[in-house]
Amino acid sequence: MAFETRDRGAVAGATSVTAVELRIFTEPQQGASYDELLTVARTAEAAGYGAFFRSDHYLKMGDGDGLPGPTDAWITLAGLARDTETIRLGTLMTAATFRHPGPLAIGVAQVDQMSGGRVEFGLGAGWFEAEHTAYGLPFPSTVERFERYAEQLEIVTGLWNTPVGETYAFAGKHYELADSPALPKPAHKIPILVGGTGRKRTPALAAKFADEFNLPFQNVDAAVELLARVDAACTAIGRDPAEISRSVALVVCVGRDDAEVARRAAAIGREVDELRQSGLTGTPAEVVDKLGTWREKTGISRVYLQVLDLADLDHVELVASSVAPQLRS
């Protein structure tokens, strides 16, 4: 999917990229209170970002003390549903190991109602064993986690899609539901996000269930191969691959000049050269050009910007004012 135009944009030296939506993605398990997340979400909303997403983790990763401690993803989103007005809300990705699918479907539908229909639902198999051990959660084998993940996708979507007045039943290897009233219903049809780097099971689940496929922290060449597998899985079941939106999650580190880029990289404990290879790093002009390459080679329509310094609201506003305008048709 080639973009339609690449005209000179507002930032000197940059080219504009057609129709790529920017979303904010946070990792609050590294240390963030609800109020801090709300501040970022409201800043993103005011700046015009398409959505505010968060991870679903209960334990910090890497260095740092993680204070004040983890926050629950869906409790956070319930609060944001009432404390924001227009921005879309979601998870990358809710862990299938954390919750049973019936109560999960109820909770997500309720948050969607609370938000007036602004929720998007990313679901994954779960992968971080240490957080399961830390909080007493079972951590099955990879095979079993993917079996449960597939059944959860089937159950959650089945509950939401059951017509009002009818009941839902499911009998699987790990879960069984009988005579469920399949209530409550979401306020709107909630988009389902599937993502990951699996070569067989993940593309097959995306082909069956996903409205959007998300690539987490990949380079362009790897992304092309993974997306081809999703396309092939769609074709194998007779689904048009164009029905699934394509997105990528990347660390963001943008500065007005090289000194500001270096300062922001140091603040999150990363090296500029490494971030230039693995993320969206540099001046606005550099980032727009890199997104142009992504769009041209992969056809992505959304980018989830992993913001690791939640106190740096100027960073969020800089990307909105200097990068986002050049990504619109």
Protein Blocks (a to p, Z undefined) as FASTA:
>chain_A
ZZfbdcddfbghiacdehiacdddddfknopafklmmmmmmmmmmnopabdcddddfbde
hedjhiabjcdfklmmmmmmmmpmkbccddddddfklpcfklmmmmmmmmmmmnnopacc
dddebjalmlmmmnopacddfklmmmmmmmmmmmmmmmmmpcghiacddddfkbccehia
hiacdfbdcddddedjbfklmmmmmmmmpmbdcdehiafklmmmmmmmmmmmmmmnopaf
klpccdddddddddfblklmmmmmmmnopafklmmmmmccddfklmmmmmmmmmmmnopa
bdcdddfblmlmmlmmmmmmmmmmmmcZZ
